Amino acid sequence: MMRLTVLGATGSIGCSTVDVMLRHPERFSAHALVGHRNSEKMLELAQKLRPAWVVMTDVAAAAALQGRLPDGVRLAEGMDAASELAASSETDMVMAAMVGAAGLPATLAAVRAGKRVGLANKECLVTAGRIFMAAAQRSGAAVVPVDSEHAAVHQCLVGHDRASVTRVILTASGGPFRDRDPSTLYHVTPAEAVAHPNWDMGAKISIDSATMMNKALELIEARWLFDVPPEKLSAIVHPESIVHAMVEYLDGSVLAQLAMPDMRMPIAYAMQAEPRLATGISWLDLARTGSLHFQAVDHARFPAMALVEHVLRGDDSLSIVFNAANEVANAAFRAGRIGFMDIVATVEQVLSRIPCTPVVTLEEVWQVDADARAVAEEVICA
C-alpha cells in the first residue's frame, strides 16, 4: 500500500486527491494531511482518511483542531513539520498541492528524500526549476506532473525518443475572455475574472487563467520538467479543454492526450500510471462533443504570453520575478487596488527594474522573490 503525504490537502487538488484515494482504499493510505487555515475541511478529511498526522501551517488553525481529531491522529503545526513529514521514511509519495511559493520547502524536502512527488505546485519549478530538478536527479526522486497539460505531455512522451521532439504544445481554455474585445478588458471586475468557463478553481488561479498567466507559468514549468528548450515550447487556445496537450515529432506525427476536464485524471496518473486507476470522471464521448476548436493565442488579449517569451530566454531570476510580481498584482486586482490589465503591466515593470541574474541557491531564490514583491508593491502604489 502506498502511503501519501498530501501538501495542500484542503485545496481543490488536495480534495480531488482524497477522492481518488477513497476510491482505492486497498492501494492508498494517508500518512499526513497538510493544510493552512481551513480547519473545518481538514477535520472532515481526517475523519475520512484517518491519517497518522495532520499539520496546519497556520497556528490558529492548528489550535482550532486541538482535541477534535479522530483517535490516533496526531496534530502538528508549521512548515517545518510539513517538511519533516514529506521527507519521512513513513511517506512513499508526496502530493505537492500547496498554493504559491510557500509550498517549495516541503516539496523540495520530499524531492531530496527521493520520494515520488506528484507536482501540482507550479511555483516549485517556476521559482527554483534548476535547483529542484537537479535535486531530483541526485536523489532519484520521481517527479510526476499533476497539471492536466503537463500530465498530458508526460503521457505523449512515454516510449518516444526525446531528440525527435520538435514541439511541445500546451492547450489553454482561454478563460472567460478568450473572445472578448481586448479594449474592453480594462473594465473587467474580479467577479468576472473568477468565472472560469470550464474549471472550478480558487480565485487566484482563476484570475491567472483569465490573464493566461497560468499558461505562461506552465510553459516555464514544461521547460524544466521535460528539459525542453524555449523555442520548442508553445501554446494554443482550445475552448473545450478536452485535448490537454500535444507533442509534435520530427516525422510530422503529433500525439495528443484527450480526456474530459477533471483533475482526478492527472492526479490518478501521478499516483499510479500503470495499471491505470478508475477515477470516476465522465467518459469522453467525441460523437456527442461533435467538434473541437483551436485558435492562436492573441497577444493583445493575453500580453502575459508575449512577456513569457522574454522570461524563458533569460536567466533564472526572470521567472522568479515573473511569478512573485504576478502574485502581488493578482492579489491587488482582487482587492480592487488595480485594474485587470494592470496585472501583466505591473509584472512587466517589475521585470524591467530587477537585474537578470543566474540563481543557484534557495537563499538567492528567496532574495529575488522578496525584491520582486517589494518592487511590485512600489509599482502598484505609484
Buried (B, 14 or more C-beta within 10 A) or exposed (E): EBBBBBBBBBBBBBBBBBBBBEBBEEEBBBBBBBBBBBBEBBBBBBEBBBBBBBBBBBEEBBEBBEEBBEEEBEBBBBBBBBBBBBBBEEBBBBBBBBBBBBBBBBBBBBBBBBBBBBBBBBBBBBBBBBBBBBBBEEBEBBBBBBBBBBBBBBBBBEEEEEEEBBBBBBBBBBBBBBEBEBEEBEEBEBEBBBEBBBBEBEBBBBBBBBBBBBBBBBBBBBBBBBEBEBEBBBBBBBBBBBBBBBBBBEEEEEBBBBBBBBBBBBBBBBBBBEEEBEBBBEEEEEEEEEEBEEEEBBBEBBBBBBBBBBBBEBEBBBBBBBBBBBBBBBBBBBEEEBBBBBBBBBBBBBBEBBEEBEBEEBEBBBBBBEBBBBBBBEBBEE
